[in-house]
Amino acid sequence: MARTIDQQIAEAQAKLNRLKTRQKASETRRKIIVGAIVTTEALKDPKIARWMAATLRRNATREVDQKEIEGLLAELDAKAQSAGAGEA
């Protein structure tokens, strides 16, 4: 039995929605991977720590986001300051 045009449209929309979901999941995984790598390196390198802390403070404007990264910012600040202590 042949599918109606409405059925074909519904199937195409369902496929498009599945593809959009896969794309969003892929983008989220990429962000997690990059974020983990940059954070790890920032906690090792004072220069990267300073940059990352400044970038986060400048771009995390929502209060809920700021609260979520408080601990990380403290770690980054400590790492950034450790370079100054080592140079003195």
KOLGU-4560 file (N, C-alpha, C; in nm, 3 decimals, padded with zeros to 5 digits):
<recs>
<n_xx: 00.084 n_yy: -00.118 n_zz: 00.000 ca_xx: 00.000 ca_yy: 00.000 ca_zz: 00.000 c_xx: 00.088 c_yy: 00.124 c_zz: 00.000 mol: A seq: 1 type: MET>
<n_xx: 00.060 n_yy: 00.217 n_zz: -00.085 ca_xx: 00.140 ca_yy: 00.338 ca_zz: -00.099 c_xx: 00.114 c_yy: 00.432 c_zz: 00.018 mol: A seq: 2 type: ALA>
<n_xx: 00.222 n_yy: 00.499 n_zz: 00.060 ca_xx: 00.208 ca_yy: 00.596 ca_zz: 00.169 c_xx: 00.152 c_yy: 00.727 c_zz: 00.114 mol: A seq: 3 type: ARG>
<n_xx: 00.074 n_yy: 00.792 n_zz: 00.196 ca_xx: 00.018 ca_yy: 00.920 ca_zz: 00.154 c_xx: 00.126 c_yy: 01.027 c_zz: 00.167 mol: A seq: 4 type: THR>
<n_xx: 00.102 n_yy: 01.140 n_zz: 00.106 ca_xx: 00.196 ca_yy: 01.252 ca_zz: 00.115 c_xx: 00.213 c_yy: 01.294 c_zz: 00.260 mol: A seq: 5 type: ILE>
<n_xx: 00.102 n_yy: 01.296 n_zz: 00.335 ca_xx: 00.110 ca_yy: 01.333 ca_zz: 00.476 c_xx: 00.198 c_yy: 01.236 c_zz: 00.555 mol: A seq: 6 type: ASP>
<n_xx: 00.189 n_yy: 01.108 n_zz: 00.523 ca_xx: 00.272 ca_yy: 01.008 ca_zz: 00.590 c_xx: 00.419 c_yy: 01.029 c_zz: 00.555 mol: A seq: 7 type: GLN>
<n_xx: 00.444 n_yy: 01.057 n_zz: 00.428 ca_xx: 00.582 ca_yy: 01.081 ca_zz: 00.384 c_xx: 00.641 c_yy: 01.204 c_zz: 00.452 mol: A seq: 8 type: GLN>
<n_xx: 00.559 n_yy: 01.309 n_zz: 00.465 ca_xx: 00.604 ca_yy: 01.430 ca_zz: 00.532 c_xx: 00.634 c_yy: 01.400 c_zz: 00.680 mol: A seq: 9 type: ILE>
<n_xx: 00.545 n_yy: 01.327 n_zz: 00.744 ca_xx: 00.564 ca_yy: 01.293 ca_zz: 00.885 c_xx: 00.693 c_yy: 01.212 c_zz: 00.905 mol: A seq: 10 type: ALA>
<n_xx: 00.717 n_yy: 01.118 n_zz: 00.815 ca_xx: 00.840 ca_yy: 01.037 ca_zz: 00.824 c_xx: 00.964 c_yy: 01.123 c_zz: 00.803 mol: A seq: 11 type: GLU>
<n_xx: 00.957 n_yy: 01.214 n_zz: 00.708 ca_xx: 01.071 ca_yy: 01.304 ca_zz: 00.682 c_xx: 01.096 c_yy: 01.395 c_zz: 00.802 mol: A seq: 12 type: ALA>
<n_xx: 00.990 n_yy: 01.446 n_zz: 00.862 ca_xx: 01.006 ca_yy: 01.530 ca_zz: 00.981 c_xx: 01.064 c_yy: 01.452 c_zz: 01.097 mol: A seq: 13 type: GLN>
<n_xx: 01.020 n_yy: 01.329 n_zz: 01.113 ca_xx: 01.073 ca_yy: 01.245 ca_zz: 01.221 c_xx: 01.221 c_yy: 01.218 c_zz: 01.199 mol: A seq: 14 type: ALA>
<n_xx: 01.260 n_yy: 01.191 n_zz: 01.075 ca_xx: 01.401 ca_yy: 01.169 ca_zz: 01.044 c_xx: 01.483 c_yy: 01.295 c_zz: 01.071 mol: A seq: 15 type: LYS>
<n_xx: 01.431 n_yy: 01.411 n_zz: 01.030 ca_xx: 01.499 ca_yy: 01.537 ca_zz: 01.054 c_xx: 01.516 c_yy: 01.561 c_zz: 01.204 mol: A seq: 16 type: LEU>
<n_xx: 01.414 n_yy: 01.533 n_zz: 01.283 ca_xx: 01.424 ca_yy: 01.550 ca_zz: 01.429 c_xx: 01.529 c_yy: 01.457 c_zz: 01.489 mol: A seq: 17 type: ASN>
<n_xx: 01.537 n_yy: 01.333 n_zz: 01.438 ca_xx: 01.640 ca_yy: 01.240 ca_zz: 01.487 c_xx: 01.780 c_yy: 01.291 c_zz: 01.453 mol: A seq: 18 type: ARG>
<n_xx: 01.797 n_yy: 01.344 n_zz: 01.333 ca_xx: 01.926 ca_yy: 01.397 ca_zz: 01.291 c_xx: 01.964 c_yy: 01.520 c_zz: 01.375 mol: A seq: 19 type: LEU>
<n_xx: 01.868 n_yy: 01.606 n_zz: 01.403 ca_xx: 01.895 ca_yy: 01.724 ca_zz: 01.486 c_xx: 01.936 c_yy: 01.683 c_zz: 01.627 mol: A seq: 20 type: LYS>
<n_xx: 01.872 n_yy: 01.580 n_zz: 01.679 ca_xx: 01.906 ca_yy: 01.530 ca_zz: 01.813 c_xx: 02.049 c_yy: 01.475 c_zz: 01.814 mol: A seq: 21 type: THR>
<n_xx: 02.085 n_yy: 01.399 n_zz: 01.711 ca_xx: 02.221 ca_yy: 01.346 ca_zz: 01.701 c_xx: 02.323 c_yy: 01.458 c_zz: 01.690 mol: A seq: 22 type: ARG>
<n_xx: 02.290 n_yy: 01.562 n_zz: 01.612 ca_xx: 02.382 ca_yy: 01.675 ca_zz: 01.595 c_xx: 02.403 c_yy: 01.747 c_zz: 01.728 mol: A seq: 23 type: GLN>
<n_xx: 02.296 n_yy: 01.769 n_zz: 01.802 ca_xx: 02.308 ca_yy: 01.837 ca_zz: 01.931 c_xx: 02.390 c_yy: 01.754 c_zz: 02.029 mol: A seq: 24 type: LYS>
<n_xx: 02.369 n_yy: 01.624 n_zz: 02.031 ca_xx: 02.446 ca_yy: 01.537 ca_zz: 02.119 c_xx: 02.594 c_yy: 01.541 c_zz: 02.082 mol: A seq: 25 type: ALA>
<n_xx: 02.624 n_yy: 01.543 n_zz: 01.953 ca_xx: 02.763 ca_yy: 01.551 ca_zz: 01.907 c_xx: 02.827 c_yy: 01.682 c_zz: 01.950 mol: A seq: 26 type: SER>
<n_xx: 02.755 n_yy: 01.792 n_zz: 01.935 ca_xx: 02.808 ca_yy: 01.923 ca_zz: 01.976 c_xx: 02.833 c_yy: 01.927 c_zz: 02.127 mol: A seq: 27 type: GLU>
<n_xx: 02.743 n_yy: 01.868 n_zz: 02.203 ca_xx: 02.758 ca_yy: 01.864 ca_zz: 02.349 c_xx: 02.881 c_yy: 01.782 c_zz: 02.388 mol: A seq: 28 type: THR>
<n_xx: 02.899 n_yy: 01.667 n_zz: 02.325 ca_xx: 03.018 ca_yy: 01.583 ca_zz: 02.353 c_xx: 03.145 c_yy: 01.659 c_zz: 02.321 mol: A seq: 29 type: ARG>
<n_xx: 03.147 n_yy: 01.731 n_zz: 02.208 ca_xx: 03.265 ca_yy: 01.809 ca_zz: 02.169 c_xx: 03.296 c_yy: 01.916 c_zz: 02.274 mol: A seq: 30 type: ARG>
<n_xx: 03.194 n_yy: 01.985 n_zz: 02.321 ca_xx: 03.214 ca_yy: 02.088 ca_zz: 02.423 c_xx: 03.270 c_yy: 02.029 c_zz: 02.552 mol: A seq: 31 type: LYS>
<n_xx: 03.220 n_yy: 01.913 n_zz: 02.591 ca_xx: 03.268 ca_yy: 01.848 ca_zz: 02.712 c_xx: 03.415 c_yy: 01.808 c_zz: 02.698 mol: A seq: 32 type: ILE>
<n_xx: 03.449 n_yy: 01.751 n_zz: 02.584 ca_xx: 03.588 ca_yy: 01.709 ca_zz: 02.560 c_xx: 03.682 c_yy: 01.828 c_zz: 02.561 mol: A seq: 33 type: ILE>
<n_xx: 03.648 n_yy: 01.932 n_zz: 02.487 ca_xx: 03.733 ca_yy: 02.051 ca_zz: 02.480 c_xx: 03.743 c_yy: 02.117 c_zz: 02.617 mol: A seq: 34 type: VAL>
<n_xx: 03.630 n_yy: 02.129 n_zz: 02.685 ca_xx: 03.630 ca_yy: 02.190 ca_zz: 02.819 c_xx: 03.717 c_yy: 02.113 c_zz: 02.917 mol: A seq: 35 type: GLY>
<n_xx: 03.711 n_yy: 01.982 n_zz: 02.912 ca_xx: 03.792 ca_yy: 01.901 ca_zz: 03.003 c_xx: 03.941 c_yy: 01.918 c_zz: 02.974 mol: A seq: 36 type: ALA>
<n_xx: 03.976 n_yy: 01.921 n_zz: 02.848 ca_xx: 04.118 ca_yy: 01.934 ca_zz: 02.812 c_xx: 04.170 c_yy: 02.072 c_zz: 02.852 mol: A seq: 37 type: ILE>
<n_xx: 04.095 n_yy: 02.177 n_zz: 02.819 ca_xx: 04.140 ca_yy: 02.313 ca_zz: 02.852 c_xx: 04.148 c_yy: 02.332 c_zz: 03.003 mol: A seq: 38 type: VAL>
<n_xx: 04.050 n_yy: 02.281 n_zz: 03.075 ca_xx: 04.052 ca_yy: 02.293 ca_zz: 03.221 c_xx: 04.173 c_yy: 02.221 c_zz: 03.280 mol: A seq: 39 type: THR>
<n_xx: 04.201 n_yy: 02.102 n_zz: 03.234 ca_xx: 04.316 ca_yy: 02.026 ca_zz: 03.283 c_xx: 04.446 c_yy: 02.102 c_zz: 03.259 mol: A seq: 40 type: THR>
<n_xx: 04.460 n_yy: 02.156 n_zz: 03.140 ca_xx: 04.583 ca_yy: 02.231 ca_zz: 03.108 c_xx: 04.591 c_yy: 02.361 c_zz: 03.188 mol: A seq: 41 type: GLU>
<n_xx: 04.477 n_yy: 02.427 n_zz: 03.209 ca_xx: 04.477 ca_yy: 02.552 ca_zz: 03.286 c_xx: 04.518 c_yy: 02.529 c_zz: 03.430 mol: A seq: 42 type: ALA>
<n_xx: 04.483 n_yy: 02.414 n_zz: 03.484 ca_xx: 04.520 ca_yy: 02.385 ca_zz: 03.622 c_xx: 04.667 c_yy: 02.345 c_zz: 03.635 mol: A seq: 43 type: LEU>
<n_xx: 04.735 n_yy: 02.330 n_zz: 03.523 ca_xx: 04.879 ca_yy: 02.301 ca_zz: 03.522 c_xx: 04.962 c_yy: 02.424 c_zz: 03.490 mol: A seq: 44 type: LYS>
<n_xx: 04.906 n_yy: 02.517 n_zz: 03.414 ca_xx: 04.982 ca_yy: 02.628 ca_zz: 03.359 c_xx: 04.923 c_yy: 02.762 c_zz: 03.405 mol: A seq: 45 type: ASP>
<n_xx: 04.999 n_yy: 02.841 n_zz: 03.482 ca_xx: 04.946 ca_yy: 02.968 ca_zz: 03.534 c_xx: 04.898 c_yy: 03.065 c_zz: 03.425 mol: A seq: 46 type: PRO>
<n_xx: 04.966 n_yy: 03.068 n_zz: 03.313 ca_xx: 04.926 ca_yy: 03.159 ca_zz: 03.205 c_xx: 04.788 c_yy: 03.120 c_zz: 03.150 mol: A seq: 47 type: LYS>
<n_xx: 04.769 n_yy: 02.992 n_zz: 03.127 ca_xx: 04.639 ca_yy: 02.943 ca_zz: 03.079 c_xx: 04.533 c_yy: 02.964 c_zz: 03.187 mol: A seq: 48 type: ILE>
<n_xx: 04.572 n_yy: 02.945 n_zz: 03.313 ca_xx: 04.478 ca_yy: 02.963 ca_zz: 03.424 c_xx: 04.427 c_yy: 03.107 c_zz: 03.429 mol: A seq: 49 type: ALA>
<n_xx: 04.519 n_yy: 03.203 n_zz: 03.413 ca_xx: 04.479 ca_yy: 03.345 ca_zz: 03.412 c_xx: 04.382 c_yy: 03.374 c_zz: 03.297 mol: A seq: 50 type: ARG>
<n_xx: 04.417 n_yy: 03.324 n_zz: 03.179 ca_xx: 04.332 ca_yy: 03.346 ca_zz: 03.063 c_xx: 04.194 c_yy: 03.285 c_zz: 03.083 mol: A seq: 51 type: TRP>
<n_xx: 04.191 n_yy: 03.159 n_zz: 03.131 ca_xx: 04.064 ca_yy: 03.090 ca_zz: 03.147 c_xx: 03.977 c_yy: 03.158 c_zz: 03.253 mol: A seq: 52 type: MET>
<n_xx: 04.036 n_yy: 03.197 n_zz: 03.365 ca_xx: 03.959 ca_yy: 03.264 ca_zz: 03.470 c_xx: 03.900 c_yy: 03.395 c_zz: 03.417 mol: A seq: 53 type: ALA>
<n_xx: 03.980 n_yy: 03.473 n_zz: 03.346 ca_xx: 03.931 ca_yy: 03.600 ca_zz: 03.292 c_xx: 03.820 c_yy: 03.576 c_zz: 03.189 mol: A seq: 54 type: ALA>
<n_xx: 03.838 n_yy: 03.476 n_zz: 03.106 ca_xx: 03.739 ca_yy: 03.444 ca_zz: 03.003 c_xx: 03.608 c_yy: 03.399 c_zz: 03.066 mol: A seq: 55 type: THR>
<n_xx: 03.618 n_yy: 03.315 n_zz: 03.168 ca_xx: 03.496 ca_yy: 03.267 ca_zz: 03.235 c_xx: 03.424 c_yy: 03.382 c_zz: 03.305 mol: A seq: 56 type: LEU>
<n_xx: 03.500 n_yy: 03.468 n_zz: 03.372 ca_xx: 03.437 ca_yy: 03.581 ca_zz: 03.441 c_xx: 03.368 c_yy: 03.675 c_zz: 03.341 mol: A seq: 57 type: ARG>
<n_xx: 03.428 n_yy: 03.692 n_zz: 03.226 ca_xx: 03.373 ca_yy: 03.782 ca_zz: 03.125 c_xx: 03.247 c_yy: 03.723 c_zz: 03.058 mol: A seq: 58 type: ARG>
<n_xx: 03.243 n_yy: 03.592 n_zz: 03.042 ca_xx: 03.138 ca_yy: 03.531 ca_zz: 02.962 c_xx: 03.030 c_yy: 03.457 c_zz: 03.040 mol: A seq: 59 type: ASN>
<n_xx: 03.058 n_yy: 03.417 n_zz: 03.161 ca_xx: 02.956 ca_yy: 03.348 ca_zz: 03.242 c_xx: 02.876 c_yy: 03.457 c_zz: 03.315 mol: A seq: 60 type: ALA>
<n_xx: 02.772 n_yy: 03.506 n_zz: 03.251 ca_xx: 02.699 ca_yy: 03.621 ca_zz: 03.304 c_xx: 02.576 c_yy: 03.582 c_zz: 03.385 mol: A seq: 61 type: THR>
<n_xx: 02.527 n_yy: 03.461 n_zz: 03.366 ca_xx: 02.411 ca_yy: 03.418 ca_zz: 03.444 c_xx: 02.455 c_yy: 03.380 c_zz: 03.584 mol: A seq: 62 type: ARG>
<n_xx: 02.375 n_yy: 03.420 n_zz: 03.683 ca_xx: 02.410 ca_yy: 03.393 ca_zz: 03.822 c_xx: 02.425 c_yy: 03.244 c_zz: 03.849 mol: A seq: 63 type: GLU>
<n_xx: 02.338 n_yy: 03.163 n_zz: 03.790 ca_xx: 02.344 ca_yy: 03.018 ca_zz: 03.811 c_xx: 02.476 c_yy: 02.962 c_zz: 03.756 mol: A seq: 64 type: VAL>
<n_xx: 02.523 n_yy: 03.015 n_zz: 03.644 ca_xx: 02.650 ca_yy: 02.970 ca_zz: 03.587 c_xx: 02.767 c_yy: 03.015 c_zz: 03.673 mol: A seq: 65 type: ASP>
<n_xx: 02.760 n_yy: 03.138 n_zz: 03.722 ca_xx: 02.867 ca_yy: 03.190 ca_zz: 03.808 c_xx: 02.881 c_yy: 03.106 c_zz: 03.934 mol: A seq: 66 type: GLN>
<n_xx: 02.769 n_yy: 03.068 n_zz: 03.994 ca_xx: 02.774 ca_yy: 02.984 ca_zz: 04.114 c_xx: 02.834 c_yy: 02.847 c_zz: 04.084 mol: A seq: 67 type: LYS>
<n_xx: 02.803 n_yy: 02.796 n_zz: 03.967 ca_xx: 02.852 ca_yy: 02.662 ca_zz: 03.929 c_xx: 03.004 c_yy: 02.660 c_zz: 03.913 mol: A seq: 68 type: GLU>
<n_xx: 03.063 n_yy: 02.771 n_zz: 03.871 ca_xx: 03.207 ca_yy: 02.771 ca_zz: 03.844 c_xx: 03.290 c_yy: 02.837 c_zz: 03.954 mol: A seq: 69 type: ILE>
<n_xx: 03.227 n_yy: 02.872 n_zz: 04.068 ca_xx: 03.301 ca_yy: 02.936 ca_zz: 04.178 c_xx: 03.425 c_yy: 02.858 c_zz: 04.218 mol: A seq: 70 type: GLU>
<n_xx: 03.408 n_yy: 02.729 n_zz: 04.239 ca_xx: 03.519 ca_yy: 02.645 ca_zz: 04.283 c_xx: 03.631 c_yy: 02.639 c_zz: 04.180 mol: A seq: 71 type: GLY>
<n_xx: 03.593 n_yy: 02.626 n_zz: 04.055 ca_xx: 03.692 ca_yy: 02.622 ca_zz: 03.948 c_xx: 03.768 c_yy: 02.754 c_zz: 03.941 mol: A seq: 72 type: LEU>
<n_xx: 03.696 n_yy: 02.866 n_zz: 03.953 ca_xx: 03.763 ca_yy: 02.996 ca_zz: 03.949 c_xx: 03.863 c_yy: 03.010 c_zz: 04.064 mol: A seq: 73 type: LEU>
<n_xx: 03.828 n_yy: 02.959 n_zz: 04.180 ca_xx: 03.920 ca_yy: 02.964 ca_zz: 04.294 c_xx: 04.046 c_yy: 02.882 c_zz: 04.263 mol: A seq: 74 type: ALA>
<n_xx: 04.030 n_yy: 02.766 n_zz: 04.203 ca_xx: 04.146 ca_yy: 02.683 ca_zz: 04.166 c_xx: 04.231 c_yy: 02.753 c_zz: 04.061 mol: A seq: 75 type: GLU>
<n_xx: 04.166 n_yy: 02.811 n_zz: 03.962 ca_xx: 04.239 ca_yy: 02.881 ca_zz: 03.857 c_xx: 04.315 c_yy: 03.002 c_zz: 03.913 mol: A seq: 76 type: LEU>
<n_xx: 04.249 n_yy: 03.077 n_zz: 04.002 ca_xx: 04.316 ca_yy: 03.192 ca_zz: 04.064 c_xx: 04.438 c_yy: 03.148 c_zz: 04.144 mol: A seq: 77 type: ASP>
<n_xx: 04.422 n_yy: 03.038 n_zz: 04.218 ca_xx: 04.536 ca_yy: 02.987 ca_zz: 04.297 c_xx: 04.651 c_yy: 02.947 c_zz: 04.205 mol: A seq: 78 type: ALA>
<n_xx: 04.620 n_yy: 02.883 n_zz: 04.094 ca_xx: 04.725 ca_yy: 02.841 ca_zz: 03.999 c_xx: 04.789 c_yy: 02.964 c_zz: 03.936 mol: A seq: 79 type: LYS>
<n_xx: 04.709 n_yy: 03.063 n_zz: 03.899 ca_xx: 04.761 ca_yy: 03.185 ca_zz: 03.837 c_xx: 04.853 c_yy: 03.259 c_zz: 03.934 mol: A seq: 80 type: ALA>
<n_xx: 04.817 n_yy: 03.262 n_zz: 04.060 ca_xx: 04.899 ca_yy: 03.330 ca_zz: 04.161 c_xx: 05.024 c_yy: 03.252 c_zz: 04.196 mol: A seq: 81 type: GLN>
<n_xx: 05.022 n_yy: 03.122 n_zz: 04.174 ca_xx: 05.141 ca_yy: 03.042 ca_zz: 04.206 c_xx: 05.259 c_yy: 03.080 c_zz: 04.117 mol: A seq: 82 type: SER>
<n_xx: 05.231 n_yy: 03.133 n_zz: 04.001 ca_xx: 05.339 ca_yy: 03.177 ca_zz: 03.912 c_xx: 05.406 c_yy: 03.300 c_zz: 03.971 mol: A seq: 83 type: ALA>
<n_xx: 05.325 n_yy: 03.391 n_zz: 04.024 ca_xx: 05.380 ca_yy: 03.511 ca_zz: 04.086 c_xx: 05.464 c_yy: 03.480 c_zz: 04.207 mol: A seq: 84 type: GLY>
<n_xx: 05.422 n_yy: 03.384 n_zz: 04.286 ca_xx: 05.496 ca_yy: 03.345 ca_zz: 04.407 c_xx: 05.628 c_yy: 03.279 c_zz: 04.369 mol: A seq: 85 type: ALA>
<n_xx: 05.626 n_yy: 03.203 n_zz: 04.260 ca_xx: 05.747 ca_yy: 03.135 ca_zz: 04.215 c_xx: 05.850 c_yy: 03.230 c_zz: 04.157 mol: A seq: 86 type: GLY>
<n_xx: 05.802 n_yy: 03.344 n_zz: 04.105 ca_xx: 05.893 ca_yy: 03.440 ca_zz: 04.043 c_xx: 05.956 c_yy: 03.534 c_zz: 04.143 mol: A seq: 87 type: GLU>
<n_xx: 05.896 n_yy: 03.547 n_zz: 04.260 ca_xx: 05.945 ca_yy: 03.644 ca_zz: 04.360 c_xx: 06.076 c_yy: 03.602 c_zz: 04.422 mol: A seq: 88 type: ALA>
</recs>
